[in-house]
Structures are given as structure tokens and as C-alpha cells.
Amino acid sequence: MTIVKKKFDFDGKEVWFRQASGMERLKIEKVQARVFRECRHFGPNPMEWTEEQQHEFSDKLDELGAGVEDQIQHWLPPACMTEDFDINTLTSIELREVLGFVRGDTEDGAVPLGD
């Protein structure tokens, strides 16, 4: 399966990112799955969890090195395909926008489910 690439525009600078590869995602996804199993008593749909349950889940991910900050630090630098771009110049909002794509959360970054 092809890894999708996307161009972002940051203050007139075009920057290319690709999705995180399966190999890059393995460690963090393993921790995420474990924490999700630990929280399954909250219910099968995280969108239906209470705010307190969401925070507990997020805190566990952070404690085990699989939270949003860890994803940004581990997945975004290798996903940046523009050599002369300093990823440290991005705001936290821009980092989260790129992370959504790199992770496959967005429509243009979602993994195709087949024909």
C-alpha cells in the first residue's frame, strides 16, 4: 500500500509530509492498544466516554510514552520530506494539524479500505 503525501503551506513556505509508516507506528500503537484494553470497562466507543474517562485514558497514554506529544516527536520529523524546513518553527496548532494527516485521521490521510 502506498504511503500518502501532502503539501502544507506555512506562511508561504510549502512543506511536504508523508504518513507515518507501519514500522514507525508499531511501538506507539502497541502501547495505545494496551491502554485501550485497560480502559475497555469504560465502554467500546471512546466517543461515549465521560470527560473524566477521556482524561484518564490520555494520562495513561502520556505516562507510557504514547500520547500526542510522543506521536509528534516520533512521527513528524521523519515524515517531513522538505529538507530545508525546521519543524521546530511550527506552532502547536500546526503540529496537531500535520499530526492528524501523518497519523491518518483526516480524510486525505485516511487509509483506503479497498475497492
Buried (B, 14 or more C-beta within 10 A) or exposed (E): EEBBEBEBEBEEEEBBBBBBEEEBBEEBBEBBEBBBEEBEEBEEEEEEBEEEBBEBBEEBBBEBBBBBBBBBEBBBEEBBEBEEBEBEEBEEEBBBBBBEBBBBEBEEBEEEEEE
